[in-house]
Amino acid sequence: MTKRFVDGIAGTVRKDVAELKASSVSRMEGDAPKGKTGKSYEAGRIEGDWKAAIENGTPLKVSFDKREKAKELGARWNADKKSWVVPAGKDPEPFRKAGFL
């Protein structure tokens, strides 16, 4: 019974894929996703050399529970140092007020 069920789903998917390939649809309509959470953090936009800005950033003390707030303020995760940072050139005062510095 399970095999029949899976075969039915696979057949439906194959049919749908064939129809999409035959159509002129190049992409689905709608907005592109804004990340895993669907949130957009405009404060976090870094112009220019973003890697250097993160590498030379000021380390922050951010708990796991407060990471979303840090992202909203513009903090970035430095994977090499395994810590949140204020990117170089960004005003650290909002982070100080939030208690991250």
C-alpha positions in Angstrom: 0.0 0.0 0.0 2.9 2.4 0.8 4.6 1.7 -2.5 1.4 2.5 -4.4 1.0 5.8 -2.4 4.6 6.9 -3.1 4.3 5.9 -6.8 1.2 8.0 -7.0 2.9 11.0 -5.6 6.0 10.5 -7.8 3.8 10.3 -10.9 2.0 13.5 -9.9 5.3 15.3 -9.4 6.7 14.1 -12.7 3.5 15.3 -14.5 3.7 18.7 -12.8 7.4 19.2 -13.6 6.8 18.3 -17.2 4.0 20.9 -17.4 6.2 23.6 -15.9 9.0 22.8 -18.3 6.6 22.9 -21.2 5.1 26.3 -20.1 6.7 29.7 -20.4 6.9 30.2 -16.7 10.5 31.2 -15.8 9.8 31.7 -12.1 7.0 31.7 -9.7 5.3 35.1 -9.0 5.5 36.8 -5.7 8.2 38.3 -3.5 11.6 36.6 -3.1 12.2 35.1 0.4 13.9 37.4 2.9 15.7 34.7 4.7 14.7 31.8 6.9 12.5 33.9 9.1 11.0 36.0 6.3 12.4 39.2 8.0 14.4 41.8 6.3 17.1 43.6 8.3 17.7 46.9 6.5 19.9 48.1 9.4 22.3 45.3 8.6 23.1 46.3 5.1 26.8 46.8 4.6 28.1 48.7 1.6 31.5 47.9 0.1 33.8 45.3 1.5 31.5 43.5 3.9 34.0 40.8 4.8 36.5 43.3 6.0 33.8 45.2 7.9 32.8 42.0 9.8 36.4 40.9 10.3 37.4 44.3 11.8 34.1 44.7 13.7 33.7 45.3 17.4 32.8 42.1 19.3 29.4 42.1 21.1 28.0 40.1 24.0 24.8 38.7 22.6 22.9 35.8 24.1 21.2 33.3 21.9 17.8 34.7 23.0 18.7 38.2 22.0 20.2 37.4 18.5 17.2 38.7 16.6 17.4 42.1 18.3 21.1 42.2 17.5 20.3 41.5 13.8 17.7 44.2 13.7 20.3 46.7 14.9 22.7 45.5 12.2 25.0 43.1 14.0 26.7 40.4 12.0 27.9 37.0 12.9 31.6 36.5 12.5 31.9 32.8 11.9 35.7 32.7 12.3 35.5 34.3 15.8 32.2 32.7 16.6 30.7 35.9 17.9 28.4 38.8 17.0 30.1 42.0 15.9 29.2 45.6 15.0 30.6 45.9 11.5 33.4 48.4 11.1 32.1 51.9 10.2 28.7 51.3 11.9 27.6 53.4 14.8 28.0 51.3 18.0 25.7 53.5 20.1 22.5 51.5 19.5 24.3 48.3 20.6 25.5 50.1 23.7 22.0 51.2 24.6 20.7 47.6 24.0 23.4 46.3 26.4 25.4 44.4 23.9 28.6 46.4 24.5 
